[in-house]
Structure formats: C-alpha cells, structure tokens
C-alpha cells in the first residue's frame, strides 16, 4: 500500500534548506525587484539596452536574475546546479532557453545542443528527461501551413521533412539512452502540427515504456478533450501515453490574435475554468493510467495530485507521476514534495546570459503580473529570513 506522506508547503526549513544566508538574501533581492512591476520593467529594459551597446552587465545578471532563474551558461555549468538539486532529492531537466535565428543552420545547431543535453543527462541518475520546442527545430510558418492543410512547395516539403527528422533524432536518442522527453506546447495556430509530430513519435518509441510526453496548455478550453482523445488513440494503437498538463504561457498573444483575425478565442473564460480543467486533467491521467508530468506552481493542484496518488495507490516514487516546477520558482512546493518522497523535476534553463534575456524577460513579466504567486514567494522568503534571525 502507498503510504501518504504528511506534506505542508509551509515548511520553510525544508523549502529553503539548500540556500545559505547569502543566497537567501540574493533571492530576497530578486523577488523584491520582481514584486515591483515598474522597477522590474525598467531593469529588464536597461539590461537589454546594455547588452546591445556592450556595457559589462553580465556579472550583475549572473548575481541576480540570471543566477536565480538559470542553471548556467553551458551544459557543464548547469549540471553543477542540477547536482545541488539532487542532494535534496530533486531531479532536473536541462532546458536550452536560447531563441535561434530561425534558419536551417540554427535548427541543426539547436538540435545538436539538445542532443548533447540528452547524452549528458544519461550519465547521471538525477536527470531523467530531455525537452525541446519544435519551433527550435523548424520553421513555424511551415507548421502553420501544415495545420491549415495548405500544399507545400518541393522545398517546403523538404524543409518539413528535415524538421520531422530533427524531432525524430531527439526522441530516438531519449529512447536509446533510457531517458524520457517532453515536447513543449506552443501557440494554438500551429499546435496541431506539434501534436501530430508528438503522437507520431509516441507510436514509434512508446510501445515498451513511456518515452515521449506531449504538453497541454489548460488555459485552452479544448485541451482536456484533446488530451482524452489522444489517450484513446494511444490505447487503440497500444502505446504508452505521456502527458504534461500546464496552465499555459501565451494567453495574451492568443487573445489578441483571435480578436485581430476574427476567429473564436481559444482561451478559457476565466482563471477558475483553467484551474478546474487543470485538476480534471490530473484526475483523468491518474484514473486512466496516463504517464503524467504535472507542471504547476499552484499549491492546491499539487496537493490534489498527492491525494489522487494516495487514493489510487500510486507510490510517491513511481515513475507514473512527476511533479514539475521551474528552477528558481516555488521552492516551497518542490523541496517539500521531494522531502516527502515524491518525484520532482525542475526545469533548469541555460544558455549565454545575453541570449537568455527573452526567457528572463518572460519570467520577470509573469512574476510581476501574477501578483499572488510573486508576493506569496516574497512573503515566504521574508519569513524564512526572520526565522533564521530568531534562531541565531
């Protein structure tokens, strides 16, 4: 019988066990900046300008935003961050967070870099996943044409096949190296293309174990049905089905485009609907034998999943269910879940500081706009600093 561990996301001693006093002060500074949207926006804008005109800001970034949200500039540097997480029972996913130039040469280069993350991950016992975005491997305009059923020219058809080949190379490598691999979700106007490629790879590599996982953004009102339908096809074809529900990352862009182009808004009417469908996706996955990576910073959803696992007698250390958060975020969730024996994987972004700025800009924007989450983390950090002072 699976024993339900006692878990509380309020246990700050566990949540911040990996941080020295100086690291905790740095974390406090980062979240203090993020908690003020004006200062955060100005700081990011000035940093971007500084990189463009060649001012030496890399050192400051490595001590603040970059150092907090990224594992390092290279695979080797990032593995050191992953090793530190592993000391606390947290596993890692190396996530190349550099946006390429969008030409064939950059697609090949990205594929090779991600392939190397898989090779290095396979040498450890604490990096069970790889991850990629299909837009890093091929032209998204071709994905739009494919989704719309438009005919390709000969050169477009060849380019699309090269993209499919790159996707296959990474999924095959994960399969051969004994890893799992996540296909990230992207914008709705070419997500069907990504889905088709992901399911093709599942049918190829998921017959003996679950290797390939597709991602579902639950802020789309059709995502729950898409997940269920894909699982039904997997059962019919006899392969394991891997799903990673997330709440999502492109909401404003999605709404604006739908309004501009006059099609039905694909986004849920409100946050409550997203939360509801997210938890329903967890219910469905656990009840129906789906291999699950739950990508959530929401405390209620994480607790809900622990309760589901208990109800369906899934051991906390089973590879059927992983909990996932981003590096530098929601440590009170990640560390307390890991401490209770659950499988937790942190996405660990990496890349040259100046090339990771778009990723850091998104993190800053998300943290300052989702006031509840940002201020919640800020409050927890302040409480832990006070707890340590009182103890000393």
C-alpha positions as CSV (number, residue, x, y, z in Angstrom):
1,X,0.0,0.0,0.0
2,X,1.2,3.5,-0.8
3,X,1.6,5.5,2.4
4,X,0.5,9.1,2.2
5,X,3.3,11.3,3.5
6,X,2.4,14.3,5.6
7,X,3.2,17.3,3.5
8,X,3.0,21.0,4.1
9,X,4.2,23.8,1.7
10,X,4.6,26.0,4.8
11,X,7.7,24.1,6.0
12,X,10.2,26.8,5.3
13,X,13.2,25.0,6.8
14,X,12.7,22.3,4.1
15,X,11.8,24.8,1.4
16,X,15.0,26.8,1.8
17,X,17.3,24.1,3.1
18,X,19.6,24.4,0.0
19,X,20.2,28.1,0.4
20,X,22.9,29.7,2.5
21,X,22.1,33.0,4.3
22,X,23.8,35.0,1.5
23,X,21.9,33.0,-1.2
24,X,18.6,33.7,0.6
25,X,19.4,37.4,0.7
26,X,20.0,37.3,-3.1
27,X,16.7,35.5,-3.6
28,X,15.0,38.2,-1.4
29,X,16.5,40.9,-3.6
30,X,15.4,39.2,-6.9
31,X,11.8,38.8,-5.6
32,X,11.8,42.3,-4.2
33,X,12.6,43.6,-7.7
34,X,10.0,41.4,-9.3
35,X,7.4,42.4,-6.9
36,X,7.6,46.0,-8.2
37,X,6.4,45.9,-11.8
38,X,7.7,49.3,-12.7
39,X,11.2,48.7,-11.3
40,X,11.2,45.2,-12.9
41,X,10.3,46.5,-16.3
42,X,12.8,49.4,-16.2
43,X,15.6,47.0,-15.0
44,X,14.9,44.5,-17.8
45,X,14.8,47.3,-20.5
46,X,18.1,48.8,-19.2
47,X,19.7,45.4,-19.2
48,X,18.7,44.7,-22.8
49,X,20.0,48.1,-23.9
50,X,23.2,47.5,-22.0
51,X,23.8,44.2,-23.9
52,X,23.1,45.9,-27.2
53,X,25.6,48.7,-26.6
54,X,28.2,46.5,-25.0
55,X,28.1,47.6,-21.3
56,X,29.6,45.0,-18.9
57,X,26.3,43.9,-17.2
58,X,26.8,40.1,-17.4
59,X,28.4,39.9,-13.9
60,X,25.4,41.7,-12.3
61,X,22.9,39.5,-14.2
62,X,24.7,36.3,-13.0
63,X,24.5,37.6,-9.4
64,X,20.8,38.4,-9.7
65,X,18.1,37.4,-12.3
66,X,20.2,35.0,-14.4
67,X,21.8,33.4,-11.3
68,X,18.4,32.8,-9.8
69,X,16.4,31.5,-12.7
70,X,19.1,29.8,-14.8
71,X,21.4,26.9,-14.1
72,X,24.3,28.4,-16.0
73,X,25.6,29.4,-19.4
74,X,26.6,25.9,-20.6
75,X,25.6,22.3,-20.1
76,X,28.6,21.7,-17.8
77,X,27.8,24.7,-15.5
78,X,24.1,23.8,-15.4
79,X,24.9,20.2,-14.3
80,X,26.5,21.6,-11.2
81,X,23.2,23.3,-10.4
82,X,21.4,20.0,-11.1
83,X,23.8,18.1,-8.8
84,X,23.0,20.5,-6.0
85,X,19.2,19.9,-6.5
86,X,19.9,16.2,-6.5
87,X,21.3,16.5,-3.0
88,X,17.8,17.4,-1.8
89,X,16.1,14.6,-3.9
90,X,15.1,16.9,-6.7
91,X,15.7,15.7,-10.3
92,X,16.3,18.1,-13.3
93,X,15.6,18.7,-16.9
94,X,18.2,20.7,-18.8
95,X,16.3,23.3,-20.9
96,X,18.1,25.2,-23.6
97,X,16.5,28.6,-23.4
98,X,18.1,30.3,-26.4
99,X,16.0,31.5,-29.3
100,X,17.7,30.7,-32.6
101,X,17.8,32.7,-35.8
102,X,15.1,30.6,-37.4
103,X,17.2,29.3,-40.3
104,X,18.3,25.7,-41.2
105,X,21.7,26.2,-39.7
106,X,20.3,27.4,-36.4
107,X,17.8,24.5,-36.4
108,X,20.7,22.0,-36.8
109,X,22.7,23.7,-34.1
110,X,19.8,23.7,-31.7
111,X,19.1,20.0,-32.4
112,X,22.8,19.1,-31.7
113,X,22.9,21.1,-28.5
114,X,19.7,19.4,-27.2
115,X,21.1,16.1,-28.3
116,X,24.1,16.8,-26.1
117,X,21.9,17.6,-23.1
118,X,20.4,14.1,-23.5
119,X,23.9,12.5,-23.7
120,X,25.0,14.3,-20.5
121,X,21.7,13.6,-18.7
122,X,22.0,9.9,-19.4
123,X,25.4,9.9,-17.5
124,X,23.5,10.8,-14.3
125,X,20.7,9.2,-12.2
126,X,19.1,12.6,-11.5
127,X,18.3,14.0,-15.0
128,X,15.6,11.6,-16.3
129,X,14.1,13.9,-19.0
130,X,15.0,15.9,-22.1
131,X,12.9,18.7,-23.5
132,X,12.5,20.6,-26.8
133,X,10.3,23.1,-28.5
134,X,9.5,22.2,-32.1
135,X,10.0,25.8,-33.2
136,X,13.6,25.4,-32.3
137,X,13.9,22.6,-34.9
138,X,12.0,24.0,-37.8
139,X,10.1,26.9,-39.4
140,X,6.9,27.7,-37.6
141,X,5.4,29.1,-40.9
142,X,5.6,25.6,-42.3
143,X,3.8,24.3,-39.2
144,X,1.0,26.9,-39.8
145,X,0.7,25.8,-43.5
146,X,0.6,22.1,-42.4
147,X,-2.1,22.8,-39.8
148,X,-4.2,24.7,-42.3
149,X,-3.9,21.9,-44.9
150,X,-2.1,24.1,-47.4
151,X,0.0,22.5,-50.1
152,X,3.8,22.7,-49.7
153,X,6.2,23.5,-52.5
154,X,9.0,21.0,-53.1
155,X,11.5,23.0,-51.0
156,X,9.0,23.5,-48.2
157,X,8.2,19.8,-48.2
158,X,11.9,19.0,-47.9
159,X,12.3,21.5,-45.0
160,X,9.3,20.0,-43.2
161,X,10.9,16.5,-43.5
162,X,14.2,17.9,-42.1
163,X,12.2,19.2,-39.1
164,X,10.5,15.9,-38.6
165,X,13.9,14.2,-38.8
166,X,15.3,16.5,-36.1
167,X,12.3,15.7,-33.8
168,X,12.9,12.0,-34.5
169,X,16.6,12.3,-33.8
170,X,15.9,13.7,-30.3
171,X,13.1,11.2,-29.4
172,X,15.2,8.3,-30.7
173,X,18.1,9.5,-28.6
174,X,15.9,9.7,-25.5
175,X,14.6,6.2,-26.2
176,X,18.1,4.7,-26.8
177,X,19.6,6.4,-23.8
178,X,16.9,5.2,-21.4
179,X,15.5,8.8,-20.9
180,X,12.1,10.4,-21.3
181,X,11.5,13.5,-23.4
182,X,8.9,16.3,-23.2
183,X,7.6,18.1,-26.3
184,X,6.7,21.6,-25.2
185,X,3.4,23.2,-26.1
186,X,3.3,26.4,-28.2
187,X,0.8,28.7,-29.9
188,X,-2.6,27.3,-31.0
189,X,-2.3,28.3,-34.6
190,X,0.4,25.6,-35.1
191,X,-0.1,23.4,-32.0
192,X,-1.9,20.7,-34.1
193,X,1.2,20.2,-36.1
194,X,3.2,19.8,-32.9
195,X,0.6,17.3,-31.6
196,X,0.8,15.2,-34.8
197,X,4.6,15.0,-34.6
198,X,4.4,14.1,-30.8
199,X,1.9,11.3,-31.4
200,X,3.9,10.0,-34.4
201,X,6.9,9.8,-32.0
202,X,4.8,8.2,-29.3
203,X,3.7,5.5,-31.7
204,X,7.3,4.9,-32.7
205,X,9.0,5.0,-29.2
206,X,6.4,4.4,-26.5
207,X,5.4,0.8,-27.1
208,X,7.8,-0.7,-24.4
209,X,7.8,2.2,-22.0
210,X,6.7,5.9,-21.8
211,X,9.4,7.9,-23.6
212,X,7.7,10.8,-25.3
213,X,5.3,13.2,-23.5
214,X,3.1,15.9,-25.1
215,X,2.2,19.1,-23.3
216,X,-1.3,20.5,-22.9
217,X,-2.0,24.2,-22.0
218,X,-5.1,24.0,-19.9
219,X,-5.9,27.7,-20.4
220,X,-7.3,26.5,-23.8
221,X,-10.9,25.4,-23.4
222,X,-10.4,22.4,-25.7
223,X,-7.2,21.0,-24.1
224,X,-8.9,18.5,-21.8
225,X,-10.8,16.9,-24.7
226,X,-7.7,16.9,-26.8
227,X,-5.8,15.1,-24.1
228,X,-8.6,12.5,-23.7
229,X,-8.9,11.9,-27.4
230,X,-5.1,11.5,-27.8
231,X,-5.1,9.0,-25.0
232,X,-8.0,7.0,-26.6
233,X,-5.9,6.7,-29.8
234,X,-2.8,5.6,-27.8
235,X,-4.9,2.8,-26.2
236,X,-6.2,1.8,-29.6
237,X,-2.7,1.7,-31.1
238,X,-1.2,0.0,-28.0
239,X,1.4,2.5,-26.9
240,X,2.0,4.3,-23.5
241,X,0.7,7.8,-23.4
242,X,2.6,10.6,-21.7
243,X,1.0,14.0,-20.9
244,X,2.3,17.1,-19.3
245,X,-0.6,19.5,-18.3
246,X,0.4,23.1,-17.7
247,X,-1.7,26.2,-17.2
248,X,0.0,27.9,-20.2
249,X,2.2,30.7,-21.4
250,X,0.8,32.6,-24.4
251,X,-2.6,33.8,-23.2
252,X,-2.4,37.5,-24.2
253,X,-0.9,36.7,-27.6
254,X,-3.7,34.1,-28.2
255,X,-6.5,36.5,-27.3
256,X,-5.1,39.4,-29.4
257,X,-4.7,37.2,-32.5
258,X,-8.2,35.7,-32.2
259,X,-9.6,39.2,-32.0
260,X,-7.5,40.5,-34.9
261,X,-8.3,37.7,-37.2
262,X,-11.9,37.2,-36.1
263,X,-11.9,33.6,-35.0
264,X,-13.2,32.1,-31.8
265,X,-11.0,32.8,-28.8
266,X,-9.4,29.5,-27.8
267,X,-8.8,30.7,-24.2
268,X,-10.9,29.8,-21.1
269,X,-13.3,32.5,-20.0
270,X,-11.5,32.9,-16.6
271,X,-8.8,31.5,-14.3
272,X,-11.3,29.4,-12.4
273,X,-12.1,27.5,-15.6
274,X,-8.4,26.9,-16.2
275,X,-7.9,25.7,-12.7
276,X,-10.9,23.4,-13.0
277,X,-9.7,21.8,-16.2
278,X,-6.2,21.5,-14.9
279,X,-7.3,19.5,-11.9
280,X,-9.7,17.4,-14.1
281,X,-6.7,16.6,-16.4
282,X,-4.9,15.3,-13.3
283,X,-8.0,13.3,-12.3
284,X,-8.2,11.8,-15.8
285,X,-4.5,11.0,-16.0
286,X,-4.3,9.2,-12.7
287,X,-7.6,7.3,-13.1
288,X,-6.7,6.1,-16.6
289,X,-3.1,5.1,-16.4
290,X,-1.6,8.1,-18.3
291,X,2.1,8.8,-17.5
292,X,2.0,12.2,-16.0
293,X,4.3,15.2,-15.6
294,X,2.3,17.8,-13.7
295,X,3.8,21.3,-14.5
296,X,2.3,23.5,-11.8
297,X,3.2,26.2,-9.3
298,X,-0.2,26.1,-7.8
299,X,-0.2,24.7,-4.3
300,X,-3.8,23.4,-4.4
301,X,-3.2,21.4,-7.6
302,X,0.0,19.9,-6.2
303,X,-1.8,18.8,-3.0
304,X,-4.7,17.5,-5.1
305,X,-2.3,15.3,-7.0
306,X,-0.7,13.9,-3.9
307,X,-4.2,13.0,-2.7
308,X,-5.1,11.3,-6.0
309,X,-1.9,9.3,-5.9
310,X,-2.9,8.1,-2.4
311,X,-6.4,7.3,-3.4
312,X,-5.2,5.2,-6.5
313,X,-2.4,3.6,-4.5
314,X,0.5,5.1,-6.6
315,X,3.8,5.1,-4.7
316,X,5.3,8.6,-4.4
317,X,8.5,7.4,-6.1
318,X,6.7,5.8,-9.0
319,X,7.7,7.0,-12.5
320,X,4.0,7.2,-13.4
321,X,3.8,10.7,-11.8
322,X,6.3,13.5,-11.7
323,X,5.7,17.0,-10.2
324,X,7.5,19.8,-12.1
325,X,8.4,23.4,-11.4
326,X,10.8,25.9,-12.9
327,X,14.2,26.5,-11.4
328,X,14.2,29.4,-9.0
329,X,10.4,29.3,-8.5
330,X,8.1,27.6,-6.0
331,X,10.9,26.0,-4.0
332,X,8.4,25.6,-1.1
333,X,6.5,23.2,-3.3
334,X,9.5,21.4,-4.9
335,X,11.5,20.8,-1.8
336,X,8.6,19.8,0.4
337,X,7.3,17.3,-2.2
338,X,10.8,15.9,-2.7
339,X,11.3,15.7,1.0
340,X,8.1,13.7,1.3
341,X,9.4,11.2,-1.3
342,X,7.7,12.3,-4.5
343,X,9.4,12.5,-7.9
344,X,10.0,16.2,-8.5
345,X,11.8,17.6,-11.6
346,X,12.9,21.2,-12.0
347,X,13.2,22.7,-15.5
348,X,16.8,24.1,-15.4
349,X,17.1,26.8,-18.2
350,X,20.6,27.6,-19.5
351,X,22.4,29.5,-22.3
352,X,24.6,32.5,-22.7
353,X,23.4,35.4,-20.5
354,X,22.6,37.8,-23.3
355,X,20.8,35.1,-25.3
356,X,18.6,34.0,-22.4
357,X,17.3,37.6,-21.9
358,X,14.0,36.8,-23.7
359,X,13.4,34.0,-21.3
360,X,14.3,36.1,-18.3
361,X,12.0,38.9,-19.6
362,X,9.1,36.4,-19.7
363,X,9.9,35.3,-16.1
364,X,10.0,38.9,-14.9
365,X,6.8,39.7,-16.7
366,X,5.0,36.6,-15.4
367,X,6.2,37.1,-11.8
368,X,5.2,40.7,-11.6
369,X,1.9,40.3,-13.4
370,X,0.8,37.2,-11.3
371,X,0.9,39.2,-8.1
372,X,-0.4,36.5,-6.0
373,X,2.3,34.0,-6.8
374,X,5.2,36.5,-6.8
375,X,4.1,38.1,-3.5
376,X,3.5,34.7,-1.9
377,X,7.1,33.6,-2.7
378,X,8.4,37.0,-1.5
379,X,6.5,36.6,1.8
380,X,7.8,33.1,2.4
381,X,11.4,34.3,1.8
382,X,10.9,37.1,4.3
383,X,9.5,34.7,6.8
384,X,12.5,32.3,6.4
385,X,15.0,35.2,6.8
386,X,13.1,36.2,10.0
387,X,13.1,32.5,11.2
388,X,16.8,32.2,10.8
389,X,17.5,35.5,12.6
390,X,15.3,34.5,15.5
391,X,17.2,31.1,15.7
392,X,20.7,32.6,15.6
